[in-house]
Amino acid sequence: MNDRLINDSNHDIILDSINEGVFTVDIDWKITSFNSAAQRITGVPRGEAIGCFCYDVFRTNICEKDCALKHTFSSGNPIINATAYIIDKKGHRIPIRLATAILRDEEGKIIGGVETFQDLSHIEQLQKQLEARYSYEDIIARSSIMMDLFNILPRVAESNSTVLIEGASGTGKELFAKAIHNLSPRNKKRFVSVNCAALPDTLLESELFGYKAGAFTDARRDKPGRFALADGGTIFLDEFADMSQAMQVKLLRVLQERVIEPLGSVEPLKIDTRVIVATNKDLSELVKNGNFREDLYYRICVINIKLPTLKQRREDIPLLVEHMIYKFNRLQSKDIAGVSDEVMSVLINYDFPGNVRELENIIEQAFVLCRGGMIELHHLPVELRPTRPSALGESGPVSLKSMEKHLIIETLQRHQGHRQKAANDLGIDVSTLYRKIKAFKINFPESDGRSIKS
């Protein structure tokens, strides 16, 4: 009997020394042990918890339909890295990461279960702070190339000048157009978006300029065009390069005279609309080839913003992934903690021809397929999964350390060896950068970049 008491005492001391919450239940779901960390996280004293049903103490979002311990009991398999929320004694919602296992006696008979859980509140708070620091009008980035764009956006927004945004599909051209509108004095008026490639000329003209009653068959009443709807605000013309030459002439007059003529109207209508256009094509090349009017090109290219591809800003990928996981957790009512190291390695090494939109589609698909707490390689599209050693390099998927070393080398090269600029780009102190250079045995570039003017 004394030996049993000593063993129980040692057992409690061991459990209380663990920083994670630990509790055990019997086969009737009543709590049989409850360590100090569990008390601290839940706010429930051990004496109140022991003997109670676990669902009465934790009140998690998975208790009723998706209990982790219940899954472990029915399948016989432990659960690792699942995520959930508990409600503490004060009614606060606390995010946790948990793991479960079955408890058996000396004869192998199931006598209950054990669950460990970790408070993720500080991690969630850090993620929110990180997102606040590196988000700008719904655009998520930390790379220097994007920070340079963020710095000029307020000045672009202050003006009324026409803006041309160039960038590959999926780089966020409409997000930038909305950011310019939201930062501008016009933000109380409408932001009107039109996809110029989606409509034939006849429909596009009536859509942009509107029409008067009787202008054509079935035109029974006046309809204002998109330019009129955006009066005082901003109109965004996407896929602008796909307009016909005839429509280009009509748009040129609008930009020159700031008037529109609805179909069937005899009087021009004056407008005060900020124009932002976007294209995924090289307009200057189209002008050279005679496929786009030169005079219109110079009318719209007052302010030119060129958006980088995701391949050119790989250091933003982990940040974007975190943001998308947070977004889809809310939209799909899931609690996925993140992606595995192998998945992050694959994503950072992938070239993303579809850019940010493609990354978002990949994460959304993974959410549909993922039933656990972590997105793994088998949740990715088949074409992204490494199937042979050469898929990501000679030795297969790179480790996080290799990935970090690659990013440091790439960033140093981009800044011609300038340590301070590279450290700023990576979001670390220059002293930390020096330590990592030494740890990874990275050869210093011949130039340290300090002689290069900013």
MOTAWO-V41080 format. One record per pair of residues at least 12 apart in sequence whose ideal C-beta (glycine too) atoms are under 7 Angstrom apart, sorted by the first residue. I is the first residue (numbers start at 1). J is the second residue. D is the distance in Angstrom with one decimal. If there is no record, write none. Layout:
i=I j=J d=D
i=I j=J d=D
This chain:
i=15 j=33 d=6.7
i=15 j=35 d=4.0
i=16 j=35 d=5.3
i=16 j=36 d=4.2
i=18 j=35 d=6.3
i=18 j=37 d=6.2
i=19 j=37 d=5.8
i=20 j=37 d=5.7
i=20 j=116 d=4.9
i=20 j=117 d=6.5
i=20 j=118 d=5.0
i=21 j=35 d=6.6
i=21 j=37 d=4.5
i=21 j=38 d=3.7
i=21 j=41 d=4.9
i=21 j=116 d=6.7
i=21 j=117 d=4.5
i=22 j=35 d=4.5
i=22 j=37 d=6.9
i=22 j=38 d=6.2
i=22 j=114 d=6.8
i=22 j=116 d=5.1
i=23 j=38 d=5.2
i=23 j=54 d=6.9
i=23 j=115 d=6.0
i=24 j=103 d=6.3
i=24 j=112 d=5.7
i=24 j=113 d=6.9
i=24 j=114 d=4.8
i=25 j=54 d=5.2
i=25 j=69 d=6.8
i=25 j=112 d=5.2
i=25 j=113 d=5.5
i=26 j=111 d=6.7
i=26 j=112 d=4.4
i=27 j=110 d=6.7
i=27 j=111 d=6.7
i=27 j=112 d=5.9
i=29 j=53 d=5.2
i=29 j=54 d=5.6
i=30 j=51 d=5.9
i=30 j=52 d=6.7
i=30 j=53 d=6.0
i=31 j=49 d=5.2
i=31 j=50 d=5.4
i=31 j=51 d=6.7
i=31 j=52 d=5.7
i=31 j=54 d=5.6
i=31 j=57 d=6.5
i=32 j=50 d=6.7
i=32 j=112 d=6.4
i=34 j=46 d=4.7
i=34 j=49 d=4.3
i=34 j=50 d=5.7
i=41 j=94 d=6.6
i=41 j=119 d=4.9
i=42 j=57 d=6.5
i=42 j=58 d=6.9
i=42 j=86 d=6.6
i=42 j=88 d=5.2
i=42 j=89 d=6.4
i=43 j=88 d=4.5
i=43 j=89 d=3.5
i=43 j=90 d=5.9
i=44 j=57 d=5.6
i=44 j=89 d=5.4
i=58 j=86 d=4.7
i=59 j=86 d=6.5
i=59 j=87 d=4.2
i=60 j=84 d=4.8
i=60 j=85 d=6.2
i=60 j=86 d=4.8
i=61 j=84 d=5.8
i=61 j=85 d=4.8
i=62 j=84 d=4.8
i=68 j=82 d=5.2
i=68 j=98 d=5.9
i=68 j=100 d=4.9
i=68 j=115 d=6.8
i=69 j=100 d=5.0
i=69 j=113 d=4.7
i=69 j=115 d=5.8
i=72 j=100 d=4.4
i=72 j=101 d=6.6
i=72 j=102 d=6.0
i=72 j=113 d=6.1
i=73 j=102 d=6.8
i=73 j=113 d=6.3
i=76 j=102 d=6.8
i=78 j=99 d=6.7
i=78 j=100 d=5.9
i=78 j=101 d=4.5
i=79 j=99 d=6.2
i=79 j=100 d=4.6
i=80 j=99 d=4.9
i=81 j=97 d=6.1
i=81 j=99 d=6.9
i=81 j=337 d=6.2
i=81 j=372 d=6.9
i=81 j=373 d=4.5
i=81 j=374 d=5.0
i=82 j=98 d=5.3
i=82 j=372 d=6.4
i=82 j=373 d=4.1
i=83 j=95 d=6.8
i=83 j=96 d=7.0
i=83 j=97 d=5.4
i=83 j=335 d=3.8
i=83 j=336 d=6.7
i=83 j=337 d=4.7
i=83 j=373 d=4.6
i=84 j=96 d=5.7
i=84 j=98 d=6.2
i=84 j=335 d=5.6
i=94 j=119 d=6.0
i=94 j=121 d=5.7
i=95 j=120 d=4.2
i=95 j=121 d=6.3
i=95 j=124 d=5.2
i=96 j=117 d=4.5
i=96 j=118 d=6.2
i=96 j=119 d=6.2
i=96 j=120 d=5.9
i=97 j=117 d=6.9
i=97 j=118 d=4.8
i=97 j=120 d=5.7
i=97 j=337 d=6.0
i=97 j=373 d=6.9
i=98 j=115 d=5.8
i=98 j=116 d=6.6
i=98 j=117 d=4.3
i=99 j=116 d=5.1
i=100 j=113 d=6.2
i=100 j=115 d=4.9
i=101 j=113 d=6.8
i=101 j=114 d=5.3
i=127 j=322 d=6.1
i=127 j=326 d=6.8
i=131 j=323 d=6.0
i=134 j=319 d=5.7
i=136 j=150 d=4.8
i=136 j=179 d=6.9
i=137 j=178 d=6.9
i=137 j=179 d=3.6
i=137 j=182 d=5.7
i=137 j=183 d=6.9
i=138 j=175 d=5.8
i=139 j=172 d=6.2
i=139 j=175 d=5.3
i=139 j=176 d=6.9
i=139 j=179 d=6.3
i=140 j=319 d=5.7
i=140 j=320 d=5.4
i=140 j=323 d=4.8
i=141 j=313 d=6.7
i=141 j=316 d=4.9
i=142 j=315 d=6.6
i=142 j=316 d=6.0
i=142 j=319 d=5.6
i=142 j=427 d=5.9
i=143 j=313 d=4.2
i=143 j=315 d=5.0
i=143 j=316 d=5.1
i=143 j=425 d=6.7
i=144 j=425 d=4.5
i=145 j=308 d=5.1
i=145 j=312 d=6.5
i=145 j=313 d=5.7
i=146 j=313 d=6.0
i=146 j=316 d=6.7
i=149 j=305 d=6.7
i=153 j=179 d=5.8
i=153 j=180 d=6.4
i=153 j=183 d=6.2
i=154 j=183 d=5.6
i=156 j=180 d=5.7
i=156 j=303 d=5.6
i=157 j=180 d=4.9
i=157 j=183 d=3.6
i=157 j=184 d=4.1
i=158 j=184 d=6.9
i=160 j=274 d=5.8
i=161 j=302 d=4.3
i=161 j=303 d=5.2
i=162 j=255 d=6.5
i=162 j=275 d=4.7
i=162 j=299 d=6.7
i=162 j=300 d=5.2
i=162 j=302 d=4.8
i=163 j=180 d=6.4
i=163 j=276 d=4.5
i=163 j=303 d=4.6
i=163 j=305 d=6.5
i=164 j=277 d=5.6
i=164 j=300 d=5.0
i=164 j=301 d=4.7
i=164 j=304 d=5.0
i=165 j=177 d=6.3
i=165 j=276 d=6.6
i=165 j=278 d=4.2
i=165 j=305 d=4.8
i=165 j=307 d=6.6
i=166 j=279 d=6.0
i=166 j=283 d=7.0
i=166 j=304 d=6.9
i=166 j=306 d=5.0
i=166 j=307 d=7.0
i=167 j=280 d=6.6
i=167 j=306 d=6.6
i=167 j=307 d=3.1
i=168 j=280 d=5.5
i=168 j=309 d=5.3
i=168 j=355 d=5.8
i=169 j=280 d=5.0
i=169 j=354 d=6.6
i=169 j=355 d=6.7
i=170 j=354 d=4.7
i=170 j=355 d=3.4
i=170 j=356 d=5.5
i=170 j=357 d=3.3
i=170 j=358 d=5.8
i=171 j=307 d=4.2
i=171 j=309 d=6.3
i=171 j=355 d=4.9
i=171 j=356 d=6.5
i=172 j=307 d=6.4
i=172 j=356 d=5.7
i=173 j=238 d=6.8
i=173 j=278 d=4.0
i=173 j=307 d=6.4
i=174 j=193 d=6.4
i=174 j=236 d=6.5
i=174 j=238 d=6.5
i=176 j=305 d=6.5
i=176 j=307 d=6.8
i=177 j=236 d=4.4
i=177 j=276 d=4.5
i=177 j=278 d=6.6
i=178 j=191 d=6.0
i=180 j=276 d=6.3
i=181 j=233 d=7.0
i=181 j=234 d=4.2
i=184 j=274 d=7.0
i=186 j=232 d=6.5
i=186 j=233 d=5.1
i=186 j=234 d=5.7
i=186 j=274 d=5.8
i=189 j=232 d=4.0
i=189 j=233 d=3.2
i=190 j=229 d=5.9
i=190 j=230 d=5.3
i=190 j=233 d=4.2
i=191 j=233 d=6.0
i=191 j=234 d=5.1
i=191 j=236 d=6.8
i=192 j=226 d=5.0
i=192 j=229 d=5.3
i=192 j=230 d=4.0
i=192 j=233 d=6.9
i=192 j=235 d=4.9
i=192 j=236 d=6.9
i=193 j=236 d=4.6
i=193 j=238 d=6.6
i=194 j=207 d=6.7
i=194 j=208 d=6.7
i=194 j=226 d=5.3
i=194 j=235 d=6.9
i=194 j=236 d=6.9
i=194 j=237 d=5.5
i=194 j=238 d=6.8
i=195 j=238 d=5.0
i=195 j=239 d=5.6
i=196 j=237 d=5.5
i=196 j=238 d=6.5
i=196 j=239 d=5.0
i=196 j=240 d=5.6
i=196 j=242 d=5.8
i=196 j=243 d=5.3
i=197 j=239 d=3.7
i=197 j=242 d=3.9
i=201 j=244 d=5.3
i=201 j=246 d=6.2
i=201 j=247 d=5.6
i=204 j=247 d=6.2
i=205 j=247 d=6.8
i=205 j=250 d=6.8
i=205 j=263 d=6.8
i=206 j=263 d=5.5
i=207 j=225 d=6.5
i=207 j=226 d=6.0
i=208 j=225 d=5.1
i=208 j=226 d=5.3
i=208 j=227 d=5.8
i=209 j=225 d=4.2
i=209 j=227 d=6.3
i=209 j=260 d=4.7
i=209 j=261 d=6.3
i=209 j=262 d=5.3
i=209 j=263 d=6.7
i=210 j=223 d=5.2
i=210 j=224 d=4.7
i=210 j=225 d=3.2
i=210 j=228 d=5.7
i=210 j=262 d=4.1
i=211 j=223 d=5.5
i=211 j=262 d=5.3
i=211 j=263 d=3.8
i=211 j=264 d=5.5
i=212 j=262 d=5.5
i=212 j=263 d=6.8
i=212 j=264 d=3.8
i=212 j=265 d=5.0
i=214 j=264 d=6.2
i=215 j=263 d=4.3
i=215 j=264 d=2.7
i=219 j=264 d=7.0
i=225 j=260 d=6.5
i=225 j=262 d=6.3
i=227 j=254 d=6.9
i=227 j=260 d=5.0
i=227 j=271 d=5.4
i=227 j=273 d=5.5
i=228 j=260 d=6.9
i=228 j=269 d=6.6
i=228 j=271 d=6.5
i=230 j=273 d=4.7
i=231 j=271 d=5.3
i=231 j=272 d=5.9
i=231 j=273 d=5.8
i=232 j=272 d=5.7
i=233 j=273 d=6.8
i=234 j=274 d=4.3
i=234 j=276 d=6.1
i=235 j=273 d=5.2
i=235 j=275 d=5.8
i=236 j=276 d=4.9
i=237 j=275 d=7.0
i=237 j=277 d=4.5
i=238 j=278 d=5.0
i=239 j=279 d=6.5
i=240 j=277 d=4.1
i=240 j=278 d=6.3
i=240 j=279 d=5.0
i=241 j=279 d=4.1
i=241 j=281 d=4.4
i=241 j=283 d=5.9
i=241 j=286 d=6.0
i=241 j=292 d=6.3
i=245 j=293 d=6.9
i=248 j=293 d=4.8
i=248 j=296 d=5.1
i=251 j=296 d=6.5
i=252 j=293 d=6.7
i=252 j=295 d=6.2
i=252 j=296 d=4.8
i=252 j=299 d=6.2
i=255 j=275 d=6.5
i=255 j=299 d=4.6
i=256 j=299 d=7.0
i=258 j=270 d=6.5
i=258 j=271 d=6.0
i=259 j=271 d=6.6
i=277 j=300 d=5.1
i=283 j=297 d=5.7
i=309 j=355 d=5.6
i=310 j=352 d=4.3
i=310 j=355 d=4.5
i=310 j=356 d=5.7
i=310 j=359 d=6.5
i=311 j=351 d=5.0
i=311 j=352 d=6.0
i=314 j=348 d=5.7
i=315 j=407 d=5.9
i=315 j=426 d=6.9
i=317 j=347 d=5.6
i=317 j=348 d=5.3
i=318 j=344 d=6.4
i=320 j=356 d=6.5
i=320 j=359 d=6.1
i=321 j=339 d=6.0
i=321 j=347 d=6.6
i=321 j=363 d=6.5
i=324 j=360 d=5.7
i=324 j=363 d=4.4
i=325 j=338 d=6.0
i=325 j=363 d=6.7
i=328 j=363 d=6.5
i=328 j=364 d=6.2
i=328 j=367 d=4.7
i=332 j=367 d=5.8
i=334 j=367 d=6.4
i=335 j=373 d=6.8
i=336 j=367 d=6.6
i=336 j=370 d=5.9
i=336 j=373 d=6.1
i=336 j=374 d=7.0
i=336 j=375 d=6.3
i=337 j=373 d=4.8
i=337 j=374 d=5.7
i=338 j=374 d=6.4
i=339 j=375 d=4.3
i=340 j=374 d=5.6
i=340 j=375 d=6.7
i=340 j=376 d=5.2
i=341 j=400 d=5.1
i=342 j=377 d=5.3
i=342 j=397 d=5.2
i=343 j=375 d=5.6
i=343 j=376 d=6.5
i=343 j=377 d=5.9
i=343 j=380 d=6.5
i=345 j=392 d=6.8
i=345 j=397 d=5.0
i=345 j=398 d=5.0
i=345 j=400 d=7.0
i=345 j=403 d=5.5
i=346 j=377 d=7.0
i=346 j=380 d=6.6
i=346 j=384 d=5.7
i=346 j=386 d=6.8
i=346 j=392 d=6.7
i=346 j=397 d=6.5
i=348 j=403 d=5.6
i=349 j=392 d=5.3
i=349 j=398 d=6.8
i=350 j=384 d=6.2
i=362 j=380 d=6.5
i=362 j=381 d=6.3
i=365 j=381 d=6.4
i=366 j=379 d=4.1
i=366 j=380 d=6.3
i=405 j=440 d=4.4
i=405 j=442 d=6.7
i=407 j=426 d=7.0
i=408 j=426 d=6.9
i=408 j=436 d=6.0
i=408 j=437 d=6.8
i=408 j=440 d=6.8
i=408 j=442 d=6.3
i=409 j=442 d=6.0
i=411 j=425 d=5.2
i=411 j=426 d=5.7
i=412 j=445 d=6.0
i=413 j=445 d=7.0
i=415 j=449 d=5.5
i=416 j=445 d=7.0
i=416 j=447 d=5.7
i=416 j=449 d=4.3
i=416 j=452 d=5.3
i=417 j=444 d=6.9
i=417 j=445 d=3.4
i=417 j=447 d=4.8
i=417 j=448 d=4.9
i=417 j=449 d=4.2
i=418 j=448 d=6.8
i=418 j=449 d=2.7
i=418 j=450 d=6.2
i=418 j=452 d=6.5
i=419 j=433 d=6.0
i=419 j=448 d=6.5
i=421 j=449 d=6.7
